[in-house]
């Protein structure tokens, strides 16, 4: 019996180190327990062997006479050893599941990458960039990493891992630090980010000068937290940069710009193919390189953080549900944040009169009291007949210099993705709702009686204005009969991306078309305009982009983009109910004057003070004049882009890369009137931009 137990203990000593050799950091608790059991069993075995060697043959008789209590002790030790080994096996099983999951993710990303060698190098030694999702590698004894090199014992023992382990989860920090510049031959007053819908016409003062800016604000910080349960992987991701602006931010000395949220979401991904993601993330309309996975978006490789014209995107709050059917077909649906952008000219307005009384005097002169004098002032206010939203409320944590629509409902996005083995293909749709409040009796009033001003002859006071009654309601109240008007818009789109020439070239196309989807385009053309009766009218929008990415070497990427965005015109004629004159309202009407788009105005010395003014009071010399007789409603924006990224170093210490980009942009407006009968005016703006970027990516 003792011999049998000795053999079992010896077998346990052999198996235990072999199993423990696959442990990862963080599994030391079970391993220590197992080693303690093995050590105690080994010591017992050594004692038994020594006793056998130093005892004469009569030890057989002594062995036969072993007491039952000693045998029970050894059996208990064996049970403890087996129990510890069972715990160790269970821990190893969980580790194996996690490794298998990581391998599946890595294989899917390598298969979708256009350059597997460069991708493997980036996974093993550098942080992922904004275009490719990365996987934190965990060293395993005796197993080579993705670059083909065995993990060095010095690195495993003396250096920090690529991921941190905290309370059962894996934390992977990432991001990059950037030094970037932009030169534009037409000034738009922008940082590294380009407002494509603000490319100046020739009449703008910015259209007569250039601008050069440098910035580190696109530097990015990221953190990925991952944990695993029996059948679900839990993830959380945060991504930030410094492209936000505070009220005191400027470029004069400190360049103190604020951190802003790009992404912040949590995800539960089940082994049966279902996943649920909630938070601020890329919209579901954005193309992915494989399946429909977060952090696998196929973003343009541009330096410009506004990307390229024709690219449809949004980063907004949403709740997304995805179902994968194997690795070939995926369905998804999301509920996302909504917004409304609009532009209108010529809509009917009404000017109302009111009296403001102020009391002057009431003191004394030379000890003689003087009676107070009441002075009346006539003021005017201009009103329109519709309301979409309001400036942001500071108490509601909105930006008071921005405008926010009273949204009726979220946007709904649906997508299907296919990965047949060659290329990636997507079909998607978006449904949006819009609403404004209409005031059909905006012109009604209670009349007005002119006051007698100090020193004025009462007989010269104008006659009172009689009340105006709204025929719809029979009331003199201008808000009577007000109602909410809703519209439903949306569109459909498709994405396709294919590898060519052994994945040295990758070609992609994108299209989105519909009504009221302008805000999803990089160019930010408007969603809607307003009819003369105050109801919303959705514009037809189209967005298209073609991309070509070349990867001639593991160090070099070259990209070419060509895209455009279009907004339809909407023109409405009407008769003003107050003045009786004919008018035209809408967007891009041929009756709108555009001849002033080429006439440069003088700069303004003192700005006005509307609630959402962007000018600084007293900032003389920094307020360009506004164009007169220039509706300038954009019809189409087109951009061509070419650039490259070159990686000087990509390894264990991170990645160092440099890139340059050239962009040519045209902004073409709808044709309008010129002030001369029979002569039309079609303004346009052209800009040439050159970007450079030097980046260090965290490992």
C-alpha positions in Angstrom: 0.0 0.0 0.0 2.8 2.4 0.9 4.5 1.7 -2.4 1.3 2.4 -4.3 0.9 5.7 -2.4 4.5 6.6 -3.2 4.0 6.1 -6.9 0.9 8.3 -6.8 2.7 11.1 -5.0 5.6 10.8 -7.5 3.1 11.1 -10.4 1.6 14.2 -8.8 5.0 15.7 -8.5 5.6 15.2 -12.2 2.2 16.4 -13.5 1.9 19.5 -11.2 4.9 21.5 -12.5 3.9 20.7 -16.1 0.4 22.0 -15.5 1.6 25.0 -13.5 3.9 26.0 -16.4 0.9 27.3 -18.3 -0.2 29.6 -15.5 -0.5 33.3 -16.3 0.1 36.2 -13.9 -2.7 36.4 -11.5 -3.0 32.7 -10.9 -0.5 32.4 -8.1 -3.0 31.6 -5.4 -3.9 28.2 -6.7 -0.4 27.4 -7.8 1.0 28.2 -4.4 -1.5 25.9 -2.7 -0.6 23.1 -5.1 3.1 23.6 -4.6 2.7 23.5 -0.9 0.8 20.2 -1.1 3.4 18.7 -3.4 6.2 19.9 -1.2 4.6 18.4 1.9 4.0 15.1 0.0 7.5 15.1 -1.3 8.9 15.6 2.2 6.8 12.7 3.5 8.1 10.6 0.6 11.7 11.5 1.4 11.2 10.6 5.1 9.8 7.3 4.1 12.7 6.6 1.7 15.2 7.5 4.4 13.5 5.3 6.9 13.5 2.4 4.4 17.2 2.9 3.6 18.3 2.9 7.3 16.1 0.1 8.6 17.0 -3.6 8.4 14.7 -6.2 6.7 12.6 -6.3 9.8 11.1 -3.1 8.5 8.7 -5.2 6.4 7.3 -6.5 9.6 7.1 -3.0 11.0 5.4 -1.8 7.7 2.8 -4.6 8.0 2.2 -3.4 11.5 1.5 0.2 10.5 -1.2 1.6 12.6 -4.5 2.5 10.9 -4.2 6.2 12.1 -0.9 6.6 10.1 -2.6 5.2 7.0 -5.6 7.5 7.4 -3.2 10.5 7.6 -1.5 9.5 4.3 -4.9 9.0 2.6 -6.0 12.5 3.8 -2.8 14.0 2.4 -3.6 12.3 -0.9 -7.1 13.7 -0.8 -5.8 17.2 -0.2 -3.4 16.8 -3.0 -6.1 15.6 -5.4 -8.4 18.5 -4.3 -5.6 21.0 -4.9 -4.9 19.5 -8.3 -8.6 19.7 -9.2 -8.6 23.4 -8.3 -5.5 23.9 -10.5 -7.1 22.0 -13.4 -10.2 24.2 -13.1 -8.2 27.4 -13.1 -6.2 26.1 -16.1 -9.5 25.4 -17.9 -10.7 28.9 -17.4 -7.3 30.2 -18.7 -7.6 28.0 -21.7 -11.0 29.4 -22.6 -9.7 32.9 -22.3 -6.7 32.1 -24.5 -9.0 30.5 -27.1 -11.2 33.5 -27.1 -8.3 35.9 -27.6 -6.9 33.7 -30.4 -10.3 33.8 -32.2 -10.4 37.6 -31.9 -6.8 37.8 -33.2 -7.4 35.5 -36.1 -10.5 37.4 -37.2 -8.6 40.7 -37.1 -5.6 39.3 -38.9 -7.8 37.9 -41.6 -9.5 41.3 -42.0 -6.2 43.2 -41.9 -4.7 44.3 -45.2 -1.2 43.7 -43.9 -1.0 40.6 -41.6 2.7 41.1 -40.9 2.4 44.7 -39.8 -0.7 43.8 -37.9 1.1 41.1 -35.9 3.9 43.4 -35.1 1.5 46.1 -33.9 -0.3 43.6 -31.7 2.9 42.3 -30.1 4.6 45.6 -29.5 2.5 48.7 -30.1 -0.9 50.2 -29.3 -3.6 50.1 -32.0 -4.1 53.2 -34.0 -7.5 54.7 -34.7 -8.2 52.4 -37.6 -7.4 48.9 -36.2 -8.5 47.3 -33.0 -5.7 45.8 -30.9 -5.6 42.9 -28.6 -3.5 42.9 -25.4 -1.1 40.0 -25.4 -0.4 37.9 -22.3 2.9 36.0 -22.2 2.7 32.3 -21.8 5.8 30.3 -20.9 7.3 28.5 -23.9 4.8 30.0 -26.4 6.1 32.4 -29.0 4.4 35.8 -29.3 2.7 36.9 -32.6 5.9 38.3 -33.9 7.5 34.9 -33.8 10.0 35.7 -31.0 9.9 33.8 -27.8 9.2 35.9 -24.7 12.4 36.9 -23.0 12.7 35.8 -19.4 14.1 39.2 -18.5 11.2 41.0 -20.0 8.7 38.7 -18.3 10.3 39.1 -14.9 11.4 42.7 -14.9 9.1 44.7 -17.2 5.4 45.5 -17.0 3.0 43.6 -19.2 1.2 45.2 -22.1 -2.0 44.9 -20.0 -2.6 45.4 -16.3 -4.5 42.9 -14.1 -6.7 44.4 -11.4 -9.4 42.6 -9.4 -9.9 39.9 -12.0 -10.1 42.2 -15.0 -7.5 43.1 -17.7 -6.8 46.8 -18.2 -5.1 47.9 -21.5 -4.1 51.6 -21.7 -3.4 53.1 -25.1 -3.5 56.1 -27.3 -0.9 58.4 -28.9 0.8 61.8 -28.6 0.7 64.0 -31.7 2.4 67.1 -33.1 0.5 68.3 -36.1 0.3 71.2 -38.5 -2.1 72.4 -41.2 -1.8 75.0 -44.0 -4.8 76.2 -45.8 -4.6 78.6 -48.8 -8.0 80.0 -47.8 -8.4 80.8 -44.1 -11.4 79.3 -42.3 -10.3 80.1 -38.7 -10.0 76.4 -37.7 -7.5 74.2 -35.9 -6.5 70.8 -37.3 -10.2 70.0 -37.7 -11.8 71.4 -40.9 -15.3 72.8 -41.2 -16.0 71.7 -44.8 -19.2 73.7 -44.9 -17.3 76.9 -44.1 -14.9 76.9 -47.0 -15.0 80.7 -47.8 -16.4 82.3 -51.0 -14.2 84.9 -52.7 -16.1 87.7 -50.9 -15.1 86.4 -47.4 -12.0 88.1 -46.1 -10.7 84.6 -45.2 -10.9 83.8 -48.9 -8.3 86.4 -49.6 -5.6 85.1 -47.2 -4.0 81.9 -45.9 -3.7 80.3 -42.5 -1.2 78.0 -40.8 -1.9 76.3 -37.5 0.0 73.8 -35.3 -1.6 71.6 -32.7 -1.1 68.8 -30.3 -4.8 68.6 -29.4 -5.5 65.4 -31.3 -3.4 63.5 -28.8 -5.5 60.6 -27.6 -5.9 58.6 -24.5 -7.7 55.3 -24.3 -8.4 52.6 -21.8 -9.9 49.1 -22.4 -11.1 47.0 -19.4 -12.0 43.4 -20.0 -13.3 40.6 -17.7 -14.8 37.2 -18.4 -17.5 35.1 -16.8 -18.5 31.6 -17.7 -20.2 32.4 -20.9 -19.9 36.2 -21.4 -17.1 38.7 -21.9 -17.5 42.1 -20.2 -15.8 45.1 -21.7 -15.6 48.8 -21.1 -13.8 51.4 -23.3 -13.0 55.1 -22.9 -11.4 57.3 -25.6 -10.6 61.0 -25.2 -8.7 63.8 -26.9 -8.1 67.5 -26.4 -10.2 68.9 -29.3 -12.7 70.5 -26.9 -12.6 74.2 -26.2 -13.3 76.0 -22.9 -14.4 79.6 -22.5 -10.9 80.7 -21.7 -9.1 78.6 -24.3 -6.9 80.4 -26.8 -3.6 80.1 -28.7 -1.9 83.2 -27.3 0.3 81.7 -24.6 -0.8 78.6 -22.7 -2.8 76.8 -25.3 -5.0 75.4 -22.5 -7.6 73.3 -24.3 -9.9 70.9 -22.5 -10.3 67.1 -22.6 -13.4 65.8 -24.5 -15.1 62.5 -24.6 -14.9 60.6 -27.9 -16.2 57.2 -26.8 -17.3 55.8 -23.5 -19.3 52.5 -23.6 -19.8 49.2 -21.9 -20.4 45.8 -23.5 -21.6 42.3 -22.7 -20.6 39.8 -25.4 -22.0 36.3 -25.0 -20.5 33.1 -26.4 -23.8 32.4 -28.3 -23.2 35.3 -30.7 -25.3 38.0 -28.9 -23.8 41.3 -27.7 -25.2 44.4 -26.0 -23.4 47.7 -26.0 -24.4 51.0 -24.4 -22.8 54.4 -24.2 -21.3 57.0 -26.5 -19.8 55.2 -29.5 -19.5 55.3 -33.3 -22.9 55.2 -34.9 -24.0 51.9 -36.4 -23.9 53.5 -39.9 -20.1 53.6 -39.7 -18.5 50.8 -41.6 -16.5 48.0 -39.8 -13.7 45.9 -41.2 -15.1 42.6 -39.9 -18.5 41.6 -38.6 -20.1 44.4 -36.6 -17.7 44.9 -33.7 -16.9 48.0 -31.7 -13.3 49.2 -32.1 -13.1 47.6 -35.6 -14.4 50.6 -37.5 -13.0 51.2 -40.9 -12.2 54.9 -40.5 -10.4 57.0 -43.1 -6.7 57.2 -42.5 -6.7 61.0 -42.7 -4.8 63.4 -40.4 -7.8 65.7 -40.4 -10.0 64.6 -37.4 -13.1 65.7 -39.4 -12.0 62.9 -41.8 -13.0 63.3 -45.5 -16.0 64.5 -47.4 -18.5 61.7 -48.2 -17.7 59.7 -45.1 -21.0 59.2 -43.1 -20.5 59.0 -39.3 -21.5 60.2 -35.9 -20.2 59.5 -32.4 -23.3 59.7 -30.1 -25.1 57.9 -27.3 -26.7 54.7 -28.3 -27.8 51.2 -27.2 -26.8 48.5 -29.7 -27.8 44.8 -30.0 -25.8 42.5 -32.3 -26.3 38.9 -33.3 -23.5 37.0 -35.1 -24.4 33.8 -37.0 -21.0 32.2 -37.1 -18.3 34.3 -38.7 -20.1 35.0 -42.0 -23.3 36.9 -41.2 -24.2 39.5 -38.6 -27.3 41.5 -37.8 -27.5 44.6 -35.6 -29.9 47.3 -34.5 -29.4 50.4 -32.4 -31.3 53.3 -30.8 -29.2 56.4 -31.0 -29.2 60.1 -30.2 -31.0 62.5 -32.6 -30.6 66.1 -33.7 -31.9 68.6 -36.3 -30.0 71.0 -38.4 -31.8 73.5 -40.6 -31.3 76.6 -42.7 -33.9 79.0 -44.1 -34.1 82.3 -45.9 -37.0 84.7 -46.5 -39.4 83.1 -44.1 -42.2 85.5 -43.1 -41.7 87.6 -40.0 -43.6 90.2 -38.1 -42.3 93.3 -36.3 -44.2 94.3 -33.2 -44.1 97.6 -31.3 -44.0 98.2 -27.6 -43.4 101.1 -25.2 -40.8 101.3 -22.6 -41.2 104.0 -19.9 -38.3 105.4 -17.9 -38.5 108.0 -15.2 -35.9 110.8 -15.1 -35.4 113.6 -12.6 -37.2 113.8 -9.3 -34.3 115.5 -7.5 -33.8 119.2 -6.6 -31.9 122.1 -8.2 -30.6 124.8 -5.8 -32.8 123.4 -3.1 -35.9 123.6 -5.3 -37.5 120.2 -5.9 -37.9 119.1 -9.5 -40.8 116.8 -10.6 -39.9 113.5 -12.2 -40.3 113.2 -16.0 -41.6 110.1 -17.6 -40.0 109.3 -21.0 -41.5 106.8 -23.4 -39.4 104.9 -25.9 -40.8 102.8 -28.7 -39.0 99.4 -29.3 -39.5 96.8 -32.0 -39.1 93.1 -31.9 -39.1 90.7 -34.9 -40.8 87.3 -34.6 -41.1 84.4 -36.9 -43.7 81.6 -37.1 -41.7 78.5 -36.1 -39.5 77.1 -33.3 -37.2 74.1 -33.5 -35.3 74.3 -30.2 -33.3 76.7 -28.0 -29.8 77.6 -27.0 -28.2 75.3 -24.5 -29.1 75.7 -20.9 -26.1 75.9 -18.6 -28.1 74.4 -15.7 -28.9 71.5 -18.0 -25.2 71.0 -18.7 -25.6 72.1 -22.3 -23.3 74.5 -24.2 -25.0 78.0 -24.0 -23.4 79.0 -27.3 -24.9 76.1 -29.1 -28.4 75.3 -30.2 -30.4 72.1 -29.4 -33.5 70.8 -31.0 -36.5 69.7 -29.0 -36.1 66.2 -30.3 -39.2 64.0 -30.5 -37.5 60.6 -30.6 -34.2 58.8 -31.1 -32.8 57.7 -34.4 -33.1 54.0 -35.2 -30.4 52.3 -37.2 -30.4 48.7 -38.7 -27.6 46.9 -40.4 -26.7 43.5 -41.9 -23.0 42.6 -42.6 -21.6 39.7 -44.7 -18.1 38.3 -44.6 -18.1 35.6 -47.3 -14.3 35.1 -47.2 -13.3 37.7 -49.7 -14.1 41.2 -48.6 -16.7 42.7 -46.2 -20.1 44.0 -47.3 -22.8 45.9 -45.4 -26.4 47.1 -46.0 -27.9 49.6 -43.5 -30.8 52.0 -42.9 -31.6 54.9 -40.6 -35.0 56.3 -39.5 -35.1 59.8 -38.0 -38.0 62.0 -36.7 -38.2 65.8 -36.8 -40.5 68.3 -35.1 -41.0 72.0 -34.8 -43.7 74.2 -33.2 -45.7 76.2 -35.7 -47.5 79.5 -34.9 -50.0 80.1 -37.7 -51.4 83.3 -36.1 -48.0 84.9 -35.6 -49.2 88.2 -37.1 -52.2 88.6 -34.7 -51.9 91.5 -32.2 -53.9 93.7 -29.8 -53.1 96.9 -31.7 -50.8 99.7 -30.6 -51.4 103.2 -29.3 -48.5 105.6 -29.8 -47.4 107.5 -26.7 -46.9 111.3 -26.6 -43.2 111.9 -26.3 -41.8 114.7 -24.2 -42.0 118.0 -26.1 -44.1 116.5 -28.8 -47.3 118.1 -30.1 -50.1 115.7 -29.1 -51.9 116.6 -32.3 -49.0 115.1 -34.3 -49.1 111.7 -32.6 -49.7 108.9 -35.2 -53.1 107.3 -35.1 -53.5 104.1 -33.1 -52.9 100.8 -34.9 -56.1 98.7 -34.7 -56.0 95.1 -33.4 -55.4 92.2 -35.9 -57.5 89.1 -35.6 -56.3 85.6 -36.7 -58.9 84.2 -39.1 -58.1 80.7 -38.0 -58.9 81.2 -34.3 -60.7 84.6 -34.2 -58.2 85.7 -31.6 -55.8 88.6 -31.3 -53.2 86.4 -29.5 -50.3 85.6 -31.8 -49.7 82.2 -30.1 -53.3 81.0 -30.5 -53.7 77.9 -32.7 -50.0 77.0 -32.2 -49.3 73.3 -32.8 -46.5 70.8 -33.1 -45.6 69.5 -36.6 -43.7 66.3 -37.1 -41.8 64.8 -40.1 -40.2 61.4 -40.6 -37.0 61.0 -42.6 -34.1 58.6 -43.0 -32.2 56.8 -45.6 -30.4 53.6 -46.8 -26.8 53.0 -47.4 -24.2 50.4 -48.3 -20.5 49.7 -47.7 -18.1 47.4 -49.4 -14.4 46.7 -48.8 -12.2 44.2 -50.6 -8.5 43.2 -50.4 -6.5 43.0 -53.6 -3.0 41.8 -54.7 -2.4 39.6 -51.6 -3.8 42.3 -49.4 -1.3 44.9 -50.5 -4.2 47.0 -51.7 -7.6 47.6 -50.1 -10.5 49.2 -52.0 -13.7 50.5 -50.4 -16.9 52.3 -51.4 -19.6 53.9 -49.3 -23.0 55.4 -50.1 -25.9 56.9 -48.0 -28.9 58.6 -49.4 -32.3 59.8 -48.1 -34.1 62.7 -46.6 -33.0 64.6 -43.5 -29.7 62.8 -43.1 -27.3 65.7 -43.8 -25.9 65.8 -40.3 -24.5 62.3 -40.7 -22.1 63.6 -43.4 -18.6 65.0 -42.7 -19.5 68.1 -44.7 -22.5 68.9 -42.3 -25.0 69.9 -44.9 -28.3 70.7 -43.3 -31.2 68.2 -42.8 -34.1 70.5 -43.4 -35.5 73.9 -44.2 -38.8 75.6 -43.3 -41.9 76.3 -45.5 -43.6 79.7 -45.4 -46.3 78.3 -43.1 -43.7 77.3 -40.5 -43.7 73.5 -41.1 -40.4 71.6 -41.6 -39.4 70.4 -45.1 -36.7 67.7 -45.2 -34.0 68.0 -47.9 -32.7 65.2 -50.0 -29.2 64.3 -49.0 -26.6 62.0 -50.7 -23.1 61.1 -49.4 -20.6 58.9 -51.3 -17.0 58.0 -50.8 -14.4 55.9 -52.5 -11.2 54.8 -50.8 -8.0 53.1 -51.9 -5.4 52.1 -49.4 -2.0 50.7 -50.4 0.4 48.8 -48.1 3.6 48.3 -50.2 5.7 47.5 -47.1 5.1 46.8 -43.4 6.3 50.3 -42.6 4.4 52.3 -45.3 0.7 53.0 -45.9 -0.6 55.2 -48.7 -4.2 56.3 -49.0 -6.4 58.1 -51.6 -10.0 59.3 -51.0 -12.6 60.9 -53.2 -16.0 61.9 -51.9 -18.9 64.2 -52.2 -22.0 65.3 -50.3 -25.2 66.8 -51.8 -28.2 68.7 -50.5 -31.3 69.4 -52.7 -32.9 72.8 -53.1 -36.4 73.7 -51.8 -38.1 76.9 -53.0 -41.5 78.2 -51.8 -43.4 81.3 -52.9 -45.9 83.1 -50.6 -47.8 86.3 -49.9 -46.9 88.0 -46.6 -50.1 88.2 -44.6 -48.9 91.4 -42.9 -47.5 93.4 -45.8 -49.3 91.8 -48.6 -46.1 91.5 -50.6 -44.9 88.4 -52.4 -41.9 86.5 -51.0 -39.8 83.4 -51.4 -38.6 81.1 -48.7 -36.7 77.9 -48.4 -33.2 76.6 -49.2 -31.2 77.2 -52.5 -34.0 79.1 -54.2 -33.1 80.6 -57.6 -34.7 83.8 -56.4 -32.2 84.3 -53.6 -29.5 86.9 -54.2 -26.0 85.5 -54.5 -24.1 88.3 -56.3 -22.8 89.6 -53.0 -20.8 86.4 -52.3 -17.9 87.9 -54.3 -18.0 91.4 -52.6 -15.7 91.7 -49.6 -17.3 93.7 -46.6 -15.5 95.8 -44.0 -14.6 94.2 -40.7 -16.9 95.0 -37.8 -15.6 97.2 -35.0 -18.1 96.3 -32.3 -20.0 93.0 -32.4 -23.6 92.5 -31.5 -24.6 90.5 -28.5 -27.0 87.7 -29.4 -27.3 84.9 -26.9 -25.0 82.6 -28.9 -22.5 85.1 -30.3 -19.2 83.7 -31.2 -17.4 87.1 -31.2 -15.7 88.4 -28.1 -17.0 91.8 -27.1 -14.4 94.5 -27.6 -12.2 92.2 -29.8 -11.6 94.9 -32.5 -9.7 93.5 -35.4 -11.0 90.0 -35.1 -14.5 90.3 -36.5 -14.8 89.8 -40.2 -17.8 91.5 -41.9 -20.8 89.5 -43.0 -21.6 89.1 -46.7 -24.6 91.0 -48.0 -26.9 89.6 -50.8 -25.3 86.2 -50.4 -27.6 83.3 -49.5 -24.8 80.9 -50.7 -26.7 77.7 -49.8 -24.4 74.8 -50.6 -25.4 72.3 -53.3 -22.5 69.9 -53.3 -19.1 69.7 -51.5 -16.4 67.6 -53.1 -13.0 66.6 -51.7 -10.0 64.7 -53.0 -7.4 63.5 -50.5 -4.1 61.7 -50.7 -1.6 61.0 -48.0 0.8 58.5 -46.4 1.9 57.1 -43.0 5.5 55.9 -42.5 6.4 54.0 -39.3 10.0 54.6 -38.3 9.7 52.1 -35.4 7.0 49.6 -34.5 7.9 47.2 -31.7 8.0 46.5 -28.0 8.5 50.1 -27.0 5.5 51.5 -29.0 5.3 53.0 -32.4 6.7 56.2 -33.9 5.2 57.3 -37.2 5.1 60.4 -39.5 2.5 61.3 -42.1 1.5 64.0 -44.6 -1.8 64.7 -46.3 -3.0 66.9 -49.2 -6.6 67.8 -49.7 -8.4 69.7 -52.5 -11.9 70.9 -51.7 -14.7 72.7 -53.6 -17.9 74.0 -52.1 -20.5 74.9 -54.8 -23.6 76.8 -54.0 -27.0 76.7 -55.6 -27.4 79.3 -58.4 -29.3 82.5 -57.4 -30.2 85.9 -58.6 -27.7 88.6 -59.3 -29.7 91.8 -59.0 -29.6 92.0 -62.8 -32.6 90.7 -64.7 -31.9 87.4 -66.4 -28.4 87.0 -64.9 -27.7 84.3 -62.3 -24.9 83.9 -59.8 -23.4 80.6 -58.7 -20.8 81.2 -56.0 -18.2 78.6 -55.1 -15.2 78.3 -52.8 -12.0 76.3 -53.3 -9.4 75.4 -50.7 -6.1 73.5 -50.8 -4.8 72.0 -47.5 -1.6 70.4 -46.4 -1.4 68.4 -43.1 1.6 66.9 -41.3 1.6 64.6 -38.2 4.2 63.1 -36.0 2.9 60.6 -33.5 4.1 58.3 -30.8 1.8 55.4 -29.9 1.8 53.9 -26.5 2.9 50.2 -26.4 
